[in-house]
Amino acid sequence: MDFTESREEFMQMLDQEHQWPTWYMFKFIAPSSKEDLVVALFPDGQATVKASSKGKYRSVTAKIMMVSAQEVLDIYDKAYHIDGVLAL
């Protein structure tokens, strides 16, 4: 399966699981140095950040209103381009 097929499958799954618009929760783990880049993916004040026990990583969580599966995928695409970021 190539990347395009997996994107399409993910979008289909989102459309099956959600009725748009809906609240969608994003969770990312990022190196501390990349925290600001991940927080910037969301509207001001929408992301909460927690430091790991040793402070090396940050957990970034945001629950925001999404209008479509494509809008969700757009945020994941932007996060994918930030080095060291993992989506949960």
ChimeraX attribute file (.defattr): number of C-alpha atoms within 10 A of each C-alpha:
attribute: neighborCount
match mode: 1-to-1
recipient: residues
	/A:1	5
	/A:2	6
	/A:3	8
	/A:4	9
	/A:5	10
	/A:6	11
	/A:7	13
	/A:8	13
	/A:9	12
	/A:10	15
	/A:11	18
	/A:12	12
	/A:13	12
	/A:14	17
	/A:15	14
	/A:16	10
	/A:17	9
	/A:18	13
	/A:19	13
	/A:20	14
	/A:21	11
	/A:22	13
	/A:23	14
	/A:24	15
	/A:25	12
	/A:26	17
	/A:27	16
	/A:28	19
	/A:29	22
	/A:30	24
	/A:31	19
	/A:32	15
	/A:33	11
	/A:34	16
	/A:35	20
	/A:36	12
	/A:37	14
	/A:38	23
	/A:39	20
	/A:40	13
	/A:41	16
	/A:42	16
	/A:43	10
	/A:44	8
	/A:45	9
	/A:46	13
	/A:47	19
	/A:48	13
	/A:49	17
	/A:50	12
	/A:51	16
	/A:52	13
	/A:53	8
	/A:54	6
	/A:55	10
	/A:56	11
	/A:57	19
	/A:58	22
	/A:59	22
	/A:60	20
	/A:61	20
	/A:62	20
	/A:63	15
	/A:64	16
	/A:65	14
	/A:66	16
	/A:67	14
	/A:68	16
	/A:69	20
	/A:70	16
	/A:71	13
	/A:72	18
	/A:73	16
	/A:74	12
	/A:75	14
	/A:76	16
	/A:77	11
	/A:78	12
	/A:79	21
	/A:80	13
	/A:81	9
	/A:82	15
	/A:83	10
	/A:84	14
	/A:85	20
	/A:86	15
	/A:87	13
	/A:88	9
